[in-house]
Amino acid sequence: MSGNDAAPGWQDIDRSLYESWMYVTVKLQNELAAYAGDGDLMTVFIGDEQRTRPAAPNIYADGSVYFVMTIGGNSTDREINIRLCYWCAQLRQLFTIEEKSTFTPELPYGNTSDYVPPLLKGCKKYPLQRQLTVNLPAEVPFTPADGDIVAAFAGNECRGVGSIGNPFTVFSTASGETFQLRYYSSAQASVYSFRQNVTLSENDPQSVTLIF
């Protein structure tokens, strides 16, 4: 999965313009967390005005990714349209989602329970997301290991990455799109590509067993 969006030129904000602050912790969706890394940024707009310093990701050992932001506001900010923007450097794609909210000063939003905005709903390039589980047959030409990876490709573009036996998200541009599966064996340090193609249907989730 990749895009060709231009990297945003977000800058720090002038804190003197705002009377109060709202504190927000955002957890990145698992489907996007696999692609998070250095160079990623997240920020918030109210209307067309950027209201927080661009935040870098906090990536934890369990793979979860969090962004912590302080959003500036004024007494005129009542019912507002908040636009959350996430730049993924690895995918070279900008994800945005907009929702109505109320500016509440000093509110530590997302601290007591995870706030996971559905950023993929705002993704125009990949409007369809399907869950796929890939399984191994009883006999394989290698020893499976925890570091093994399975991926779904459309042409040369990776559209989803996961592990054997666990559902992962595959991103699609249209219904009926066909994908090739590839498997990385850490024991063999090699990639297996499969002639069998997978067409994801409207039935969700879906599973397939690899044929070696």
C-alpha positions in Angstrom: 0.0 0.0 0.0 1.5 3.3 -1.0 0.6 6.7 -2.3 2.2 9.7 -3.9 1.0 12.5 -1.7 3.4 15.4 -1.1 4.8 15.6 2.4 2.9 18.3 4.4 4.7 21.5 5.4 3.2 21.7 8.9 5.0 24.1 11.3 4.7 24.8 15.0 1.9 27.1 16.0 2.0 30.5 17.8 0.8 29.6 21.3 0.1 33.2 22.2 -2.9 33.2 19.9 -4.9 30.8 22.2 -6.6 31.2 25.6 -6.7 27.5 26.6 -5.6 24.0 25.7 -7.2 20.6 25.1 -5.0 17.5 25.6 -5.5 14.6 23.2 -3.9 11.2 22.9 -4.6 9.4 19.6 -4.0 5.7 19.1 -3.3 4.8 15.5 -5.4 2.1 13.9 -3.7 -1.3 13.9 -4.0 -1.4 10.1 -1.8 1.7 9.9 0.4 1.0 12.9 2.4 -1.6 10.9 3.6 1.2 8.6 4.4 3.8 11.3 7.9 5.1 11.8 10.3 8.0 11.6 9.0 10.9 9.6 5.4 10.4 10.5 3.4 13.3 11.8 0.0 14.1 13.1 -1.7 17.4 13.6 -5.2 19.0 14.1 -7.0 21.7 12.2 -10.1 23.6 13.3 -11.5 24.9 10.1 -8.5 25.8 8.0 -6.4 26.8 11.0 -3.7 24.4 12.4 -4.1 24.3 16.1 -1.4 22.0 17.4 2.3 21.4 17.0 2.9 18.5 14.6 3.3 15.4 16.8 5.8 12.5 16.2 4.7 8.9 16.9 5.4 7.1 20.2 5.9 3.5 19.1 5.8 0.8 21.8 7.3 -2.7 22.0 3.9 -4.3 21.4 3.5 -2.5 18.1 0.9 0.1 19.3 1.4 3.7 18.2 0.3 6.8 20.0 0.4 10.5 19.2 0.1 13.1 22.0 -1.1 16.6 21.1 -2.1 19.9 22.8 -4.8 21.7 20.9 -5.1 25.5 21.2 -8.6 27.1 21.5 -10.4 30.3 22.4 -13.7 31.2 24.0 -15.3 31.4 20.5 -14.6 27.7 19.9 -17.9 26.0 20.8 -19.3 23.4 18.4 -16.4 23.0 16.0 -15.3 20.9 13.0 -12.0 19.2 13.9 -9.9 17.8 11.1 -7.3 15.2 12.2 -4.5 14.7 9.8 -1.9 11.9 9.7 1.1 11.8 7.4 2.6 8.3 7.0 6.1 8.7 5.6 6.5 5.0 4.6 3.3 5.0 2.6 3.8 8.6 1.4 0.1 9.1 2.1 -1.9 11.7 4.0 -4.9 10.4 5.9 -7.6 12.8 7.2 -10.9 12.5 9.0 -13.2 15.3 10.1 -15.7 15.2 12.9 -17.8 17.7 14.9 -16.7 18.2 18.5 -16.8 20.6 21.4 -13.7 22.3 22.5 -13.3 21.5 26.2 -10.3 23.2 27.9 -8.0 21.0 30.1 -9.8 17.8 29.0 -7.3 14.9 28.8 -9.0 13.2 25.9 -7.9 9.6 25.1 -6.1 9.1 28.4 -8.5 6.9 30.4 -9.5 4.8 27.3 -8.0 4.6 23.8 -9.2 7.1 21.2 -8.8 5.3 17.8 -10.2 7.5 15.1 -11.1 5.6 11.9 -8.6 7.4 9.6 -9.0 4.8 6.9 -12.6 5.9 6.3 -11.1 9.1 4.9 -8.8 7.2 2.5 -10.0 7.9 -1.1 -7.3 5.8 -2.8 -8.3 2.6 -1.0 -12.0 2.9 -0.3 -12.5 -0.8 0.4 -10.8 -2.7 3.2 -11.2 -6.4 3.7 -10.1 -8.8 6.4 -8.0 -11.7 5.2 -6.5 -14.7 7.1 -3.8 -16.7 5.5 -3.0 -20.2 6.7 -0.2 -22.7 6.1 -0.8 -26.2 4.9 0.3 -29.2 7.0 3.6 -29.5 5.2 5.8 -26.6 4.2 9.4 -26.5 2.9 10.7 -24.5 5.9 10.3 -24.2 9.6 7.7 -21.5 10.5 8.9 -18.8 12.9 7.6 -15.8 14.7 9.4 -13.4 12.3 7.6 -14.8 9.2 5.4 -12.3 7.3 2.6 -12.7 4.7 1.6 -10.0 2.4 -1.0 -9.3 -0.3 0.2 -7.5 -3.5 -1.7 -5.9 -6.4 1.0 -5.8 -9.1 4.1 -4.6 -7.3 2.2 -2.7 -4.7 1.9 -4.1 -1.2 -1.7 -3.7 0.0 -1.6 -5.5 3.4 0.9 -7.2 5.8 0.2 -9.7 8.5 1.1 -13.0 10.1 0.0 -16.5 9.5 -3.3 -17.5 11.1 -4.2 -13.9 12.1 -6.6 -11.7 10.2 -5.1 -8.6 8.6 -6.5 -5.8 6.5 -6.1 -5.7 2.7 -6.6 -2.3 1.0 -8.5 -2.4 -2.3 -9.4 0.2 -4.9 -12.4 -1.6 -6.2 -14.6 -4.6 -5.5 -13.3 -7.8 -7.2 -9.7 -6.7 -7.3 -7.2 -9.6 -7.4 -4.2 -10.0 -5.2 -1.0 -12.2 -5.2 0.2 -13.5 -1.9 3.9 -13.5 -0.8 5.4 -15.2 2.2 8.6 -14.3 3.9 10.3 -17.1 5.7 12.8 -15.8 8.4 14.4 -19.3 8.6 15.1 -19.4 4.9 15.6 -15.6 4.6 13.7 -15.8 1.4 10.3 -14.8 -0.1 7.9 -17.3 -1.6 5.5 -15.9 -4.3 2.3 -17.9 -5.1 0.6 -18.4 -8.4 -2.7 -18.7 -6.7 -4.5 -15.3 -6.8 -7.0 -14.2 -4.2 -10.1 -12.1 -5.1 -11.6 -10.6 -2.0 -15.4 -10.8 -2.0 -18.0 -8.9 -0.1 -17.9 -11.7 2.5 -15.8 -10.4 5.4 -13.7 -11.9 6.8 -12.1 -14.3 4.3 -9.4 -17.0 4.6 -7.1 -18.9 2.3 -4.5 -21.7 2.6 -1.3 -21.3 0.7 -0.4 -24.0 -1.8 3.4 -24.7 -2.1 
